[in-house]
């Protein structure tokens, strides 16, 4: 195994071969100068930097008893960072390797399946290698809580596909799981050092953000963490260029036995032209521009990495159903799929400006019952299809877990009062198998699809009437077994507040309240009087209108 103190493979540094266009089994690096910020670095400079970083990592590691957590995504930057740390600590005498290095990876459950499988296998091999080599490395695969997963929020609660103004996914899926782990480490040890593969050259935005954090810098590449007390952030490759990352991964052997060449192949397959050329100036495209993430992500205009994988490799065409779902979620205007009320049942207005034309409209709420059931069918259909068409090693894929399905079912039944209990029916229709809910007592109910069908027949085409009756009946059912039914009248009253008006009446009432509030804030007494009188007429019955007009 090569260590950072040893010369890299191919003997002379002048012959370092980064990943690029293949030539006779390798790639010759003829240009030895790399741009890193405003400075030009030679390959010899990179080797010297690796040696200096090795000494720095060893010094920081042996300085105290504070545990380390390395963020590992399986991508090039986190792999290079972990490899640097691993090689540096492996060079220490065994008696000095006393501090556990926790490698944490968050699986959002909607990761690109190729990358998710890659990372899972890498962690398994990492654990075995650490035991064999006597390394204090302990990998952890973290998951979001069931209530926070993508499908529970989108299909269960009806959250719309994430957008810049409503980016509900990142905190729940990525930040919270790792933050929970880090907080547990701080509670156990008092402090923690976070080692991250963040680099300035990733993007202008990243460089700007890193520059803001320099005020918390203790020493080179080491900051206090402004977002988490009692933690430090160490950024060993913050000044590295993309090409230097690939050179390092190519020339220094992966210490836990995983293939960095396969990692590069995965990146190359995720670019449109299936190539990752050596970057020598700003006009040259880089393999580092590939972005792996959630396959459902609508925060980007296109999932270019998955599109390229499908385009470049016939064996990856099985992922097409995933790309189809992602593209169907990513529509500019999905208001026709969403409720006219917010998730708490009230109409909320906003000023909408389209090409200079201002209008006051309701803010769209969660997906309606029809569309939540629609997305459930699409995901189950994709999962069923992939389990028949994917390569053998990917046929056990799970797009939506039984625990997520159980929580979605609970939300539909208990929070949304949809006692027709459509999830088991949809599951069996799509998969051909009965749904087995792991939640204890989930099949005990007084109301079901038969009662729902009767209500639908009674209410006809009046959707709001159906919703109100369902809420009233199910609210009574939920309070039925309670020894003390405190709060039942407030709960029934809330049913009327949110579901007793038609869409048109609810929106008109929201406009009335908004106009009345604006008039009151402006001190317009006459308008307030008129609006108050209008509200009396609005609430009056048809028989009372003549008396009010006299």
C-alpha positions in Angstrom: 0.0 0.0 0.0 1.4 3.4 -0.9 1.6 6.0 1.8 1.9 9.8 1.4 5.6 9.6 2.3 6.3 7.3 -0.6 6.6 8.4 -4.2 3.4 7.8 -6.1 2.9 5.1 -8.7 4.9 5.4 -11.9 8.0 6.4 -10.0 8.8 9.9 -11.1 6.5 12.8 -10.3 7.1 14.2 -13.8 5.2 11.2 -15.2 2.1 11.7 -13.0 -0.9 10.7 -15.0 -4.3 12.2 -14.2 -7.5 10.8 -15.4 -8.2 12.0 -18.9 -8.2 10.7 -22.4 -7.1 7.1 -22.4 -3.7 6.4 -24.1 -2.4 2.8 -24.1 -3.8 1.9 -20.7 -3.0 5.2 -19.1 -3.1 8.9 -19.6 0.1 10.9 -20.0 0.2 14.2 -18.2 2.2 16.5 -20.5 1.2 19.8 -19.0 2.5 19.9 -15.5 1.0 23.2 -14.4 -2.3 23.6 -12.6 -4.2 26.7 -11.8 -5.2 26.9 -8.2 -6.8 30.3 -7.4 -4.3 32.9 -8.8 -1.3 30.6 -8.3 0.2 28.1 -10.7 1.2 24.8 -9.1 3.3 22.1 -10.6 2.9 18.4 -10.0 6.0 18.6 -7.7 4.1 21.3 -5.7 1.2 18.9 -5.3 3.4 16.1 -4.0 5.0 18.5 -1.5 1.5 19.7 -0.5 0.4 16.1 0.1 3.5 15.5 2.3 2.8 18.7 4.3 -0.8 17.8 4.7 0.2 14.3 5.9 2.4 15.9 8.7 -0.4 18.3 9.5 -3.1 15.6 9.8 -0.8 13.5 12.0 -0.1 16.6 14.3 -3.8 17.5 14.6 -4.8 13.9 15.2 -2.2 13.4 18.0 -2.8 16.8 19.6 -5.8 15.8 21.8 -8.5 13.3 22.4 -11.2 15.0 20.4 -12.9 12.5 18.0 -13.0 13.1 14.3 -16.0 12.8 12.0 -15.2 12.7 8.2 -18.1 13.5 5.9 -18.0 10.9 3.1 -20.4 10.9 0.1 -18.4 8.5 -2.1 -17.6 11.3 -4.5 -14.1 12.4 -5.6 -13.6 15.1 -3.0 -14.7 13.2 0.1 -12.8 10.1 -1.2 -9.6 12.1 -1.6 -10.1 13.7 1.9 -10.7 10.3 3.6 -7.8 8.8 1.7 -5.4 11.6 2.9 -6.5 11.1 6.5 -6.3 7.3 6.3 -2.8 7.2 4.8 -1.6 9.8 7.3 -2.9 7.9 10.3 -1.7 4.6 8.9 1.8 6.0 8.9 1.6 6.5 12.7 2.9 3.8 15.1 -0.1 1.6 16.2 0.2 2.8 19.8 -0.6 6.4 18.5 -3.8 5.4 16.7 -5.9 5.8 19.8 -8.7 8.1 18.5 -11.6 6.8 16.6 -12.3 8.4 13.2 -16.0 8.2 12.4 -16.8 8.2 8.7 -20.4 9.4 8.3 -22.5 9.0 5.2 -26.1 10.1 4.8 -28.4 8.1 2.6 -31.4 10.2 1.8 -33.3 7.1 0.5 -33.7 8.9 -2.9 -30.0 8.9 -3.9 -28.9 8.0 -7.4 -29.1 4.2 -7.1 -25.8 3.6 -8.8 -24.1 6.0 -6.4 -26.0 4.6 -3.4 -24.9 1.1 -4.2 -21.3 2.3 -4.7 -21.2 4.0 -1.4 -22.8 1.1 0.5 -20.2 -1.3 -0.9 -17.4 1.1 -0.1 -18.5 1.4 3.5 -18.6 -2.4 3.8 -15.1 -2.7 2.4 -13.9 0.2 4.5 -15.0 -1.6 7.7 -13.3 -4.8 6.7 -10.1 -3.0 5.8 -10.0 -1.0 9.0 -10.2 -4.2 11.0 -7.5 -5.9 9.0 -5.1 -3.0 9.1 -5.8 -2.0 12.8 -7.1 1.4 11.8 -9.4 3.3 14.1 -11.9 4.0 11.3 -15.6 3.4 12.0 -18.1 3.9 9.1 -21.7 4.9 9.8 -24.5 5.0 7.3 -27.2 7.5 8.4 -30.8 7.8 7.3 -33.4 10.5 7.8 -36.2 9.8 10.3 -39.2 8.2 8.7 -41.3 11.3 9.3 -38.8 13.4 7.4 -38.2 11.2 4.3 -38.9 12.6 0.8 -41.9 10.3 0.0 -43.5 10.7 3.4 -43.5 14.5 2.9 -44.5 14.5 -0.8 -46.9 11.6 -1.0 -48.0 11.6 2.7 -48.4 15.2 3.6 -48.6 16.4 0.0 -45.6 18.8 0.0 -45.0 20.0 -3.5 -41.7 19.1 -5.3 -39.0 21.3 -3.7 -38.3 24.7 -5.2 -35.9 27.6 -4.2 -38.7 29.3 -2.2 -39.7 26.1 -0.5 -36.6 23.9 -0.2 -38.0 21.6 2.4 -35.8 18.6 1.5 -32.2 19.5 2.4 -32.7 20.1 6.1 -34.8 17.0 6.6 -32.9 14.5 4.4 -29.3 15.6 4.7 -28.5 18.0 7.4 -30.6 16.6 10.3 -29.3 13.0 10.2 -25.7 14.1 10.3 -26.4 16.9 12.8 -28.0 14.4 15.1 -24.9 12.2 14.9 -22.6 15.1 15.6 -24.6 16.3 18.5 -24.5 12.8 20.0 -20.7 12.8 19.6 -20.5 16.2 21.3 -22.6 15.0 24.2 -20.4 11.9 24.6 -17.0 13.6 24.1 -17.5 17.3 24.7 -16.1 18.3 21.3 -15.7 17.0 17.8 -13.6 17.8 14.7 -15.5 17.6 11.4 -13.3 16.8 8.4 -14.8 17.8 5.1 -13.8 17.7 1.4 -15.0 21.2 0.6 -13.0 23.0 -2.0 -13.0 26.7 -3.1 -12.8 25.8 -6.8 -16.0 23.9 -6.7 -18.0 27.0 -7.5 -17.9 30.8 -7.0 -20.7 30.5 -4.5 -18.8 27.9 -2.5 -15.6 30.0 -2.5 -17.6 33.0 -1.3 -19.2 31.1 1.4 -15.9 29.7 2.6 -14.4 33.2 2.6 -17.1 34.3 5.0 -16.1 31.6 7.4 -12.4 32.8 7.5 -13.2 35.0 10.5 -13.6 31.8 12.6 -10.2 30.4 11.4 -7.9 29.1 14.2 -5.1 28.1 11.8 -4.7 27.1 8.2 -7.6 24.9 7.1 -9.1 24.8 10.6 -12.2 26.8 11.7 -14.5 26.9 14.6 -18.0 25.9 13.5 -20.4 28.9 13.8 -23.4 26.6 13.5 -22.5 24.1 16.1 -20.8 25.0 19.4 -17.9 22.7 20.6 -17.0 21.6 17.1 -14.2 22.5 14.7 -14.1 22.1 10.9 -11.0 20.9 9.1 -10.7 21.4 5.3 -7.5 19.7 4.2 -8.1 20.1 0.4 -9.8 23.4 0.4 -7.2 24.9 -2.0 -7.0 21.9 -4.4 -8.1 22.1 -8.0 -10.3 19.4 -9.6 -7.4 18.0 -11.6 -5.2 17.7 -8.4 -8.0 15.6 -6.8 -8.0 13.2 -9.8 -4.2 13.0 -9.9 -4.1 12.1 -6.3 -6.8 9.5 -6.6 -5.1 8.0 -9.6 -1.5 8.0 -8.3 -2.1 7.0 -4.6 -3.7 3.6 -4.1 -7.0 3.6 -2.2 -6.1 2.3 1.3 -9.4 0.5 1.9 -9.1 -1.4 -1.3 -11.7 0.3 -3.4 -11.1 1.2 -7.0 -10.6 4.9 -7.7 -10.5 4.1 -11.4 -14.0 2.8 -11.1 -14.9 6.0 -9.3 -13.6 8.0 -12.3 -15.5 5.7 -14.7 -18.7 6.5 -12.8 -18.0 10.2 -13.1 -17.1 9.9 -16.8 -20.4 8.0 -17.4 -22.3 10.9 -15.8 -21.0 13.5 -18.3 -22.8 14.1 -21.6 -19.9 13.3 -23.9 -18.6 10.3 -21.7 -15.2 12.0 -21.3 -13.4 13.7 -18.5 -10.5 15.6 -20.1 -7.7 17.2 -18.2 -8.6 20.8 -17.4 -5.9 23.2 -18.4 -7.9 26.4 -18.7 -11.4 27.8 -17.9 -12.7 26.8 -21.3 -12.1 23.1 -20.9 -15.0 21.1 -19.5 -14.2 19.0 -16.4 -15.3 15.7 -15.1 -15.6 17.5 -11.8 -18.7 19.3 -13.0 -20.7 16.1 -12.7 -23.1 16.2 -9.8 -24.5 13.2 -8.0 -27.4 13.6 -5.7 -31.0 12.7 -5.2 -32.7 11.3 -8.3 -35.9 13.2 -7.5 -34.1 16.6 -7.2 -36.1 19.5 -8.8 -33.7 22.1 -7.5 -31.7 21.8 -10.8 -33.2 22.2 -14.3 -32.1 18.7 -15.3 -30.6 15.6 -13.8 -27.7 15.7 -16.2 -25.8 12.9 -14.4 -28.6 10.4 -14.7 -29.4 11.4 -18.2 -25.8 10.9 -19.2 -25.6 7.5 -17.4 -28.7 6.3 -19.3 -27.4 7.7 -22.6 -23.8 6.3 -22.3 -24.5 2.9 -21.0 -27.3 0.5 -22.2 -27.0 -1.4 -18.9 -28.2 1.7 -17.1 -31.4 2.2 -19.2 -33.3 0.5 -16.4 -33.1 3.9 -14.6 -35.4 5.6 -17.2 -38.5 5.2 -15.0 -36.8 7.2 -12.3 -35.8 10.0 -14.7 -39.4 10.1 -16.0 -40.8 10.6 -12.4 -38.3 13.3 -11.7 -39.1 15.1 -14.9 -42.8 14.8 -14.3 -42.4 16.3 -10.8 -40.4 19.2 -12.2 -43.1 21.4 -13.8 -43.1 25.2 -13.8 -46.7 25.4 -12.7 -48.3 22.7 -10.6 -51.2 24.7 -9.1 -53.7 22.5 -10.8 -52.4 19.5 -8.8 -52.6 21.3 -5.4 -55.2 22.4 -2.9 -56.3 26.0 -2.9 -55.7 26.1 0.9 -52.5 25.8 2.8 -51.7 22.5 4.6 -53.4 23.8 7.8 -56.7 24.3 5.9 -56.8 28.1 5.5 -56.7 30.2 2.3 -53.6 32.5 2.3 -53.3 35.2 -0.4 -50.2 36.6 -2.1 -49.6 39.3 -4.8 -48.6 37.6 -8.0 -46.7 39.6 -10.7 -46.7 38.2 -14.2 -45.2 40.5 -16.8 -46.2 43.5 -14.8 -49.7 42.4 -14.2 -50.4 42.1 -10.5 -53.1 39.9 -9.1 -54.0 38.7 -5.6 -54.3 34.9 -5.6 -54.3 32.0 -3.1 -51.0 30.4 -2.3 -51.3 26.8 -3.6 -51.2 24.2 -0.8 -50.4 20.5 -0.7 -51.1 18.0 -3.5 -54.7 16.9 -3.6 -55.8 13.4 -2.7 -55.9 12.4 -6.4 -52.3 13.5 -7.0 -50.9 12.0 -3.8 -52.3 8.7 -4.9 -51.0 9.3 -8.4 -47.4 9.8 -7.2 -47.7 6.7 -5.0 -48.8 4.6 -8.0 -45.9 6.0 -10.2 -43.2 5.2 -7.5 -44.6 1.7 -7.0 -44.8 1.1 -10.7 -41.2 2.2 -11.2 -40.0 0.0 -8.3 -41.9 -3.0 -9.7 -40.6 -2.5 -13.2 -37.0 -2.0 -12.1 -37.0 -5.1 -10.0 -37.7 -7.0 -13.3 -35.5 -5.1 -15.7 -32.4 -4.0 -13.7 -29.2 -5.9 -13.6 -29.0 -8.8 -11.1 -27.1 -6.7 -8.5 -29.7 -4.0 -8.5 -32.9 -6.0 -8.6 -33.4 -5.7 -4.8 -33.8 -1.9 -5.2 -36.3 -0.2 -2.8 -37.6 3.2 -3.9 -40.1 3.5 -1.0 -39.7 1.5 2.2 -42.4 -0.4 4.1 -41.9 2.0 7.0 -42.5 5.0 4.7 -45.6 3.4 3.3 -46.9 2.8 6.8 -46.3 6.4 7.8 -48.0 7.6 4.6 -51.0 5.4 5.3 -51.1 6.8 8.9 -51.1 10.4 7.7 -53.8 9.8 5.1 -56.0 8.0 7.7 -55.4 10.0 10.9 -54.3 13.5 9.7 -56.2 13.8 6.5 -59.2 11.7 7.6 -59.2 9.8 4.3 -60.7 6.6 5.8 -61.2 5.0 2.4 -57.7 3.6 3.2 -56.6 3.6 -0.4 -52.9 2.8 0.1 -53.3 -1.0 0.6 -55.6 -1.2 -2.4 -53.1 0.8 -4.6 -50.2 -1.3 -3.4 -51.9 -4.6 -4.3 -53.1 -3.3 -7.7 -49.6 -2.2 -8.7 -47.4 -4.9 -7.1 -49.8 -7.9 -7.1 -49.0 -8.4 -3.4 -50.9 -7.6 -0.2 -49.6 -4.7 1.8 -48.4 -5.8 5.3 -48.4 -2.7 7.5 -45.6 -3.0 10.2 -47.5 -0.6 12.5 -49.2 -2.4 15.3 -53.0 -2.2 15.3 -53.0 -0.5 11.9 -55.9 -2.6 10.5 -58.3 -2.0 13.3 -60.9 0.6 12.1 -64.6 1.4 12.2 -64.7 3.2 8.9 -63.5 2.0 5.6 -63.9 2.0 1.8 -67.6 0.9 2.0 -68.5 3.9 4.2 -66.5 6.2 2.0 -68.4 5.0 -1.1 -71.7 5.7 0.6 -70.5 9.2 1.4 -69.4 9.8 -2.2 -72.8 8.7 -3.4 -74.6 11.1 -0.9 -72.3 14.1 -1.6 -72.3 13.6 -5.4 -69.9 16.1 -7.1 -69.6 18.3 -4.0 -66.0 17.6 -3.0 -66.0 20.0 -0.1 -69.2 18.4 1.3 -67.5 15.0 1.1 -64.4 16.3 2.8 -66.4 17.9 5.6 -68.5 14.8 6.3 -65.4 12.6 6.2 -63.6 14.9 8.7 -66.5 15.1 11.1 -67.1 11.3 11.1 -63.4 10.5 11.5 -62.8 13.1 14.2 -65.7 11.5 16.2 -64.1 8.1 15.6 -60.7 9.3 16.8 -62.2 10.6 20.1 -64.4 7.6 20.6 -62.1 5.4 22.7 -60.8 8.3 24.8 -61.7 8.2 28.5 -62.0 12.0 28.5 -62.9 13.6 25.2 -61.5 17.0 26.0 -60.9 19.0 22.8 -63.5 17.2 20.6 -65.6 20.4 20.2 -62.5 22.4 19.1 -61.6 19.6 16.7 -65.1 19.5 15.2 -65.1 23.3 15.0 -61.8 23.2 13.0 -63.5 20.8 10.6 -66.1 23.5 9.8 -63.5 26.3 9.6 -61.5 24.5 7.0 -64.0 22.5 5.0 -67.5 24.1 5.2 -67.1 26.6 2.4 -66.8 26.0 -1.3 -63.5 27.0 -3.0 -65.1 30.2 -4.3 -66.6 31.2 -1.0 -63.4 30.4 0.9 -61.3 32.6 -1.5 -63.9 35.4 -1.4 -63.8 35.3 2.4 -60.0 35.5 2.4 -60.1 38.5 0.1 -62.7 40.1 2.5 -60.4 39.6 5.5 -57.4 40.9 3.7 -59.3 44.1 2.5 -60.6 44.7 6.0 -57.2 44.3 7.5 -55.6 46.7 5.0 -58.4 49.3 5.5 -58.0 49.1 9.3 -54.2 49.5 9.0 -54.6 52.5 6.8 -57.2 54.1 9.1 -59.9 54.1 6.4 -63.0 54.1 8.6 -65.5 54.4 5.7 -64.1 51.3 4.0 -64.1 49.4 7.3 -67.8 50.2 7.8 -68.7 49.2 4.3 -66.8 45.9 4.6 -68.3 45.2 8.0 -71.8 45.7 6.6 -70.9 43.6 3.6 -69.8 40.8 5.9 -73.2 40.8 7.6 -74.9 40.4 4.2 -72.3 37.7 3.3 -73.3 35.7 6.3 -77.0 36.3 6.1 -79.4 33.7 4.7 -81.4 34.5 1.6 -84.6 35.1 3.7 -82.7 37.6 5.9 -81.4 39.7 3.0 -84.7 41.6 2.5 -84.7 42.6 6.2 -81.1 43.8 6.0 -81.8 45.9 2.9 -84.9 47.6 4.4 
